[in-house]
Amino acid sequence: MNRFEKISGLKGEARVRYLDGEFQVLSSGDHVRCVVTGEPILLPNLKYWNVERQEPYLNATVALKRHLEVKAAASR
């Protein structure tokens, strides 16, 4: 059990395939982790992800930050 599970009662991390406008749960769990912050995101609250990179994001600000980082790295 990790510290998030102890604090918040999370039941397990899901494996998810991110699609256009929806996502598909591949293995059961109640959350995924934001690729940028590492914070858990409950599946009902999951609204931001990138289909090409298959990455979930905590919120729009974090998604934009990641987009700008990837774009900058690609232009080097």
C-alpha positions as protocol buffer text, in pm:
chain_id: "A"
residue {
  index: 1
  type: MET
  ca { x: 0 y: 0 z: 0 }
}
residue {
  index: 2
  type: ASN
  ca { x: 141 y: 341 z: -93 }
}
residue {
  index: 3
  type: ARG
  ca { x: 94 y: 669 z: 91 }
}
residue {
  index: 4
  type: PHE
  ca { x: -194 y: 784 z: -134 }
}
residue {
  index: 5
  type: GLU
  ca { x: -385 y: 465 z: -59 }
}
residue {
  index: 6
  type: LYS
  ca { x: -337 y: 511 z: 315 }
}
residue {
  index: 7
  type: ILE
  ca { x: -448 y: 875 z: 308 }
}
residue {
  index: 8
  type: SER
  ca { x: -732 y: 868 z: 59 }
}
residue {
  index: 9
  type: GLY
  ca { x: -854 y: 509 z: 54 }
}
residue {
  index: 10
  type: LEU
  ca { x: -768 y: 459 z: -314 }
}
residue {
  index: 11
  type: LYS
  ca { x: -833 y: 103 z: -426 }
}
residue {
  index: 12
  type: GLY
  ca { x: -582 y: 61 z: -706 }
}
residue {
  index: 13
  type: GLU
  ca { x: -438 y: 209 z: -1018 }
}
residue {
  index: 14
  type: ALA
  ca { x: -622 y: 129 z: -1339 }
}
residue {
  index: 15
  type: ARG
  ca { x: -461 y: 62 z: -1675 }
}
residue {
  index: 16
  type: VAL
  ca { x: -631 y: 281 z: -1932 }
}
residue {
  index: 17
  type: ARG
  ca { x: -626 y: 327 z: -2309 }
}
residue {
  index: 18
  type: TYR
  ca { x: -688 y: 690 z: -2398 }
}
residue {
  index: 19
  type: LEU
  ca { x: -907 y: 741 z: -2705 }
}
residue {
  index: 20
  type: ASP
  ca { x: -1053 y: 1048 z: -2877 }
}
residue {
  index: 21
  type: GLY
  ca { x: -1315 y: 1183 z: -2638 }
}
residue {
  index: 22
  type: GLU
  ca { x: -1324 y: 874 z: -2416 }
}
residue {
  index: 23
  type: PHE
  ca { x: -1105 y: 619 z: -2246 }
}
residue {
  index: 24
  type: GLN
  ca { x: -1118 y: 244 z: -2209 }
}
residue {
  index: 25
  type: VAL
  ca { x: -1029 y: 72 z: -1880 }
}
residue {
  index: 26
  type: LEU
  ca { x: -800 y: -222 z: -1957 }
}
residue {
  index: 27
  type: SER
  ca { x: -748 y: -338 z: -1599 }
}
residue {
  index: 28
  type: SER
  ca { x: -962 y: -243 z: -1305 }
}
residue {
  index: 29
  type: GLY
  ca { x: -877 y: 25 z: -1055 }
}
residue {
  index: 30
  type: ASP
  ca { x: -1025 y: 351 z: -938 }
}
residue {
  index: 31
  type: HIS
  ca { x: -757 y: 595 z: -1050 }
}
residue {
  index: 32
  type: VAL
  ca { x: -463 y: 675 z: -1279 }
}
residue {
  index: 33
  type: ARG
  ca { x: -161 y: 892 z: -1204 }
}
residue {
  index: 34
  type: CYS
  ca { x: -91 y: 1225 z: -1368 }
}
residue {
  index: 35
  type: VAL
  ca { x: 218 y: 1185 z: -1583 }
}
residue {
  index: 36
  type: VAL
  ca { x: 346 y: 1529 z: -1478 }
}
residue {
  index: 37
  type: THR
  ca { x: 264 y: 1556 z: -1107 }
}
residue {
  index: 38
  type: GLY
  ca { x: 228 y: 1191 z: -1008 }
}
residue {
  index: 39
  type: GLU
  ca { x: -96 y: 1274 z: -827 }
}
residue {
  index: 40
  type: PRO
  ca { x: -381 y: 1023 z: -846 }
}
residue {
  index: 41
  type: ILE
  ca { x: -682 y: 1111 z: -1061 }
}
residue {
  index: 42
  type: LEU
  ca { x: -1004 y: 924 z: -985 }
}
residue {
  index: 43
  type: LEU
  ca { x: -1150 y: 784 z: -1307 }
}
residue {
  index: 44
  type: PRO
  ca { x: -1478 y: 980 z: -1276 }
}
residue {
  index: 45
  type: ASN
  ca { x: -1265 y: 1299 z: -1259 }
}
residue {
  index: 46
  type: LEU
  ca { x: -1037 y: 1212 z: -1553 }
}
residue {
  index: 47
  type: LYS
  ca { x: -1093 y: 1478 z: -1819 }
}
residue {
  index: 48
  type: TYR
  ca { x: -751 y: 1552 z: -1970 }
}
residue {
  index: 49
  type: TRP
  ca { x: -522 y: 1317 z: -2159 }
}
residue {
  index: 50
  type: ASN
  ca { x: -314 y: 1287 z: -2475 }
}
residue {
  index: 51
  type: VAL
  ca { x: -410 y: 1011 z: -2717 }
}
residue {
  index: 52
  type: GLU
  ca { x: -78 y: 1003 z: -2906 }
}
residue {
  index: 53
  type: ARG
  ca { x: 136 y: 985 z: -2594 }
}
residue {
  index: 54
  type: GLN
  ca { x: -121 y: 789 z: -2389 }
}
residue {
  index: 55
  type: GLU
  ca { x: -73 y: 1022 z: -2091 }
}
residue {
  index: 56
  type: PRO
  ca { x: -327 y: 1139 z: -1832 }
}
residue {
  index: 57
  type: TYR
  ca { x: -316 y: 1489 z: -1681 }
}
residue {
  index: 58
  type: LEU
  ca { x: -452 y: 1628 z: -1355 }
}
residue {
  index: 59
  type: ASN
  ca { x: -604 y: 1939 z: -1515 }
}
residue {
  index: 60
  type: ALA
  ca { x: -587 y: 2169 z: -1818 }
}
residue {
  index: 61
  type: THR
  ca { x: -296 y: 2373 z: -1681 }
}
residue {
  index: 62
  type: VAL
  ca { x: -85 y: 2061 z: -1635 }
}
residue {
  index: 63
  type: ALA
  ca { x: -185 y: 1934 z: -1981 }
}
residue {
  index: 64
  type: LEU
  ca { x: -74 y: 2262 z: -2141 }
}
residue {
  index: 65
  type: LYS
  ca { x: 253 y: 2258 z: -1948 }
}
residue {
  index: 66
  type: ARG
  ca { x: 327 y: 1906 z: -2075 }
}
residue {
  index: 67
  type: HIS
  ca { x: 231 y: 2001 z: -2431 }
}
residue {
  index: 68
  type: LEU
  ca { x: 472 y: 2297 z: -2426 }
}
residue {
  index: 69
  type: GLU
  ca { x: 752 y: 2080 z: -2279 }
}
residue {
  index: 70
  type: VAL
  ca { x: 711 y: 1814 z: -2549 }
}
residue {
  index: 71
  type: LYS
  ca { x: 691 y: 2077 z: -2824 }
}
residue {
  index: 72
  type: ALA
  ca { x: 1009 y: 2249 z: -2698 }
}
residue {
  index: 73
  type: ALA
  ca { x: 1195 y: 1917 z: -2675 }
}
residue {
  index: 74
  type: ALA
  ca { x: 1092 y: 1828 z: -3032 }
}
residue {
  index: 75
  type: SER
  ca { x: 1223 y: 2157 z: -3170 }
}
residue {
  index: 76
  type: ARG
  ca { x: 1574 y: 2110 z: -3026 }
}
